[in-house]
Amino acid sequence: MKRIVITVLAVVVTINASAQRHERDSIPFGQMIRTIMRAPVLTGQTQPRIIVPRGLRLCFNVEFDLKLLVGSRVVEQAMFINSSEGIMGYLPPSSEGLINVIVPEIPKFSFSIIGLKGNVYRYYNQKGKHDVLEHYVSTANSETYLYQANTTPGAAAILSRKAETGEYCNGNITARAYRIDGGSTTWFIYGDRFPEKLHPRKYLGNFGVGYMYTEEGLFLVVEMRTDAVQCRVTDIQNSNACFNTAPFELLEDKFNTKVAADLQREREKLDRQAAHISGDCIAEQTALLNFRRENQRKQEENLRHSKEGNLYQDVNAQKGLLGMMDPLITVQEGILSTKLSICRTQTHMAAAGSGAQRDAEKISCLGGQLSGLQSLEAQMRALDQQYASEPGKAYAEKSRLYLHFRPPSCN
């Protein structure tokens, strides 16, 4: 039955895609491009729309098919634009041919939305319990704390026309090259004329291509080229693609609820442990408990900070989120746990008879483990200082160190 459903879905997708392509092919390109060369949200006839993450039906009137070259890797990608409401969406890149149909029912579905107002959402599916397909939207808090974009090609600069031209959309479009004087990035731009200078003001698109509004009028950017990356428009067409956001659960709500509940359980657990500290190594037991309590307090603080800014740009929000997963915490707790193990082994050795040699070997092993953890802690602290303004980079480098750490087994 599962195979039948997938087959039927594939047929429906193919029919829909073919129907849309046939509709586009039945219109002369010159007539179609005149309808595409309109972006009311950039020229002032309409205003950008604030997008809530779920409950809306988002529709797009233009599709850009792209080919991207990153290093030696070539991929194709579809970008959808609503030029009246200032909304852009894109499907994942594919190295096996263009995917340009929005199908939320498939397991590997992923679709990203960017609004001119600053809403940036990613919709995706994942398998849950019993392989049930779950639908999520991740907002990175941008539904409340808007993303401040500054991606206009040549923003705050002047683009100068160059002699080079290029053909696009099966030869139906001839565009001219423009560059910032002294710059290395080239944009190939199409319009009803090609002024010597362009003064960019607004942009609707992604990957360096899309609509660009300038003091000289509205243009299409059909290629962006740098030394490392090239993005080229292979086709443009009218679109009637729509996307229903209603089935998607807000990932941040689920995450925040779970973390808050986990922290509450941890607090209760630590309270129980505090009542049972006794016997030998009281100082080491207390130090470990106090560390865990302080960490629990910091995690509550991190959770609060993680919700107080958009996670794409706000460094404090990023630090809050990544602080809940910081490998340094694990290392520091490991140091205190190892010290407690050394103390308990020393106590046992003092009272042991024939097992004293084995305890001595274990203490030596734990000493090596402790030295390794302390060295790792110092390296991670140095990374925090080195990447103080890039918490994501610090987290990645600390995680890499931790994954390669191989402490001896002292059991």
Secondary structure, DSSP 4 states (H G I P E B T S, - for coil): -HHHHHHHHHHHHHHHHHHHHHHHHTS-HHHHHHHHS--HHHHTSS-PPP--SSS-EEE-SEEEEEEEEETTEEEEEEEEEETTTTEEEEPPPBSSS------TTSTT-EEEEEETTS-EEEEEEEE-GGG-EEEEEE-TTTTTS-------TTTTS-EEEEEEEEEETTTTEEEEEEEETT-S-EEEEESS---SEE-EEEEEEETTEEEEEETTEEEEEEEEE-SSEEEEEEEEEE---EEE-TT-EEHHHHHHHHHHHHHHHHHHHHHHHHTT--SS-HHHHHHHHHHHHHHHHHHHHHHHHHTSS-TTT-HHHHHHHHHTT-HHHHHHHHHHHHHHHHHHHHHHHHH-STTHHHHHHHHHHHHHHHHHHHHHHHHHHHHHHHTTT-HHHHHHHHHHHHHT--PPP--
